[in-house]
Amino acid sequence: MLPLPKPIAMSIEATLWLLTLGGFATASRLRNDGGHADTQDAHSAVVGVAQSRIDSVYLDSIASSADRIASRDPFRLSHAPATVPYAPERRGAAPAIQSRPVAPRPNLSVRGILGNSNLWRAILVGVPGHSEAVLVNPGDTLGGLRVRRITRDTVFVRGIDTSWALTVRGGWQP
């Protein structure tokens, strides 16, 4: 069973309170009249009023909710219809947003790694802005690329959107 909208639930709760008060009033009247009042008529009157109140509240709340939803656009932050109609086939429409062209990634390679366990240095080829091989230390930044770490056999380089783990291919070639 689906939960009722808050206005409907509150109306039903108010109606139930009215029924309870009506029952107390009827019981009080019976006690004061010595029990001679027509209980069937009193019960029918209270139930009839409550039922008509529930029906009118329920129908009114549905109508007002439908009007409220139709007058607002629930899928927009401004809750107002768009100022421009949706027509993708329309001529003269603004072109779709194109992504920024991706810069080509450099073709990096390691010519050699020099040093000892205290400080390793590497010779890199293909660094942007340098036509020749470059001797780099850990922490150097060249052409937007940062040398993160150098080990005995690997150079770790980080770019804007990628990282490389470069190794020496083959033996030393002067």
C-alpha positions as CSV (number, residue, x, y, z in Angstrom):
1,M,0.0,0.0,0.0
2,L,1.4,3.4,-1.0
3,P,1.7,6.1,1.6
4,L,-0.9,8.9,1.3
5,P,0.2,12.4,0.6
6,K,0.5,14.5,3.7
7,P,-2.6,16.7,3.1
8,I,-4.8,13.7,2.7
9,A,-3.4,11.9,5.7
10,M,-3.9,15.0,7.8
11,S,-7.5,15.3,6.6
12,I,-8.2,11.7,7.4
13,E,-6.7,12.1,10.8
14,A,-8.9,15.2,11.4
15,T,-12.0,13.2,10.3
16,L,-11.2,10.4,12.6
17,W,-10.9,12.9,15.5
18,L,-14.3,14.3,14.5
19,L,-15.7,10.8,14.6
20,T,-14.2,10.1,18.0
21,L,-15.6,13.4,19.3
22,G,-19.0,12.6,17.8
23,G,-19.0,9.2,19.5
24,F,-18.2,10.8,22.8
25,A,-21.0,13.4,22.2
26,T,-23.5,10.6,21.4
27,A,-22.5,8.6,24.4
28,S,-22.8,11.7,26.6
29,R,-26.3,12.4,25.1
30,L,-27.4,8.8,25.7
31,R,-26.2,9.0,29.3
32,N,-28.0,12.4,29.9
33,D,-31.2,11.2,28.1
34,G,-31.2,8.0,30.0
35,G,-30.4,6.0,27.0
36,H,-33.6,6.8,25.0
37,A,-32.0,8.6,22.1
38,D,-32.1,6.8,18.7
39,T,-28.5,5.6,18.5
40,Q,-28.9,4.3,15.0
41,D,-29.8,7.8,13.6
42,A,-26.9,9.5,15.6
43,H,-24.4,6.9,14.3
44,S,-25.7,7.3,10.7
45,A,-25.5,11.1,10.9
46,V,-21.9,11.1,12.2
47,V,-20.7,8.5,9.7
48,G,-22.4,10.3,6.8
49,V,-20.9,13.7,7.7
50,A,-17.4,12.1,8.0
51,Q,-17.7,10.2,4.8
52,S,-18.8,13.2,2.8
53,R,-15.9,15.2,4.4
54,I,-13.4,12.5,3.4
55,D,-14.7,12.4,-0.2
56,S,-14.6,16.1,-0.6
57,V,-11.1,16.5,0.9
58,Y,-9.7,13.6,-1.2
59,L,-11.1,14.9,-4.5
60,D,-10.1,18.5,-3.7
61,S,-6.6,17.5,-2.8
62,I,-6.2,15.5,-6.0
63,A,-7.4,18.4,-8.1
64,S,-5.2,20.9,-6.3
65,S,-2.1,18.6,-6.6
66,A,-2.7,18.0,-10.3
67,D,-3.0,21.8,-10.9
68,R,0.1,22.5,-8.8
69,I,2.2,19.9,-10.8
70,A,0.9,21.1,-14.1
71,S,1.7,24.8,-13.3
72,R,5.3,24.0,-12.4
73,D,8.0,22.0,-14.1
74,P,9.3,19.6,-11.4
75,F,12.3,18.6,-13.5
76,R,13.9,22.1,-13.6
77,L,15.6,24.0,-10.7
78,S,13.6,27.1,-11.5
79,H,10.4,25.1,-11.6
80,A,9.5,27.0,-14.8
81,P,9.2,25.7,-18.4
82,A,12.2,26.3,-20.7
83,T,12.2,29.5,-22.6
84,V,13.4,27.8,-25.8
85,P,11.3,24.9,-27.1
86,Y,13.0,21.6,-27.6
87,A,13.5,21.0,-31.3
88,P,16.8,19.3,-32.2
89,E,16.1,19.2,-35.9
90,R,15.6,23.0,-36.0
91,R,17.9,24.9,-38.4
92,G,20.3,27.5,-37.0
93,A,20.5,25.8,-33.6
94,A,23.6,26.2,-31.6
95,P,26.1,23.4,-32.3
96,A,26.6,20.7,-29.7
97,I,29.4,21.4,-27.2
98,Q,32.6,19.8,-28.5
99,S,35.2,18.6,-26.2
100,R,38.6,20.2,-26.2
101,P,41.1,18.4,-28.4
102,V,43.4,16.2,-26.4
103,A,47.1,17.2,-26.7
104,P,49.1,14.3,-28.1
105,R,51.1,12.4,-25.5
106,P,54.8,12.6,-25.8
107,N,56.7,9.5,-26.9
108,L,59.0,9.2,-23.9
109,S,61.7,6.6,-23.6
110,V,64.6,6.0,-21.2
111,R,68.1,5.7,-22.7
112,G,69.8,4.9,-19.4
113,I,69.7,5.1,-15.6
114,L,72.8,6.3,-13.7
115,G,73.7,6.5,-10.1
116,N,73.5,4.5,-6.9
117,S,71.0,3.7,-4.2
118,N,71.4,7.3,-2.8
119,L,70.6,9.2,-6.0
120,W,69.4,7.8,-9.3
121,R,69.4,9.9,-12.5
122,A,67.9,9.0,-15.9
123,I,68.4,10.0,-19.5
124,L,65.0,10.7,-21.1
125,V,64.3,11.1,-24.8
126,G,61.2,12.6,-26.3
127,V,60.6,15.2,-23.6
128,P,58.4,18.1,-24.9
129,G,60.4,21.2,-25.6
130,H,63.7,19.3,-25.9
131,S,65.1,18.0,-29.1
132,E,67.9,15.9,-27.5
133,A,68.2,13.5,-24.6
134,V,67.8,15.1,-21.1
135,L,69.4,14.1,-17.9
136,V,66.8,14.3,-15.1
137,N,66.7,13.9,-11.3
138,P,63.7,12.9,-9.2
139,G,61.4,16.0,-8.7
140,D,62.4,17.7,-12.0
141,T,59.6,19.2,-14.2
142,L,60.2,19.4,-17.9
143,G,57.6,20.3,-20.5
144,G,54.7,19.8,-18.1
145,L,55.9,16.4,-17.0
146,R,57.2,15.7,-13.5
147,V,59.8,13.0,-12.7
148,R,58.3,11.4,-9.6
149,R,60.8,8.7,-8.8
150,I,63.8,6.9,-10.3
151,T,64.8,3.4,-9.3
152,R,67.5,1.1,-10.5
153,D,65.5,0.0,-13.5
154,T,62.4,2.3,-13.8
155,V,61.6,6.0,-14.2
156,F,58.2,7.1,-13.0
157,V,56.9,10.2,-14.8
158,R,53.6,12.0,-14.3
159,G,51.7,14.2,-16.8
160,I,48.5,16.1,-16.5
161,D,46.2,13.2,-17.2
162,T,48.5,10.1,-17.2
163,S,51.5,8.5,-15.6
164,W,54.3,6.4,-17.1
165,A,56.5,3.8,-15.7
166,L,59.5,3.7,-18.1
167,T,62.2,1.1,-18.2
168,V,65.4,0.8,-20.1
169,R,65.1,-1.3,-23.3
170,G,68.2,-3.3,-24.1
171,G,71.7,-2.4,-23.0
172,W,73.5,0.9,-23.1
173,Q,74.0,2.3,-26.6
174,P,76.4,5.3,-26.9
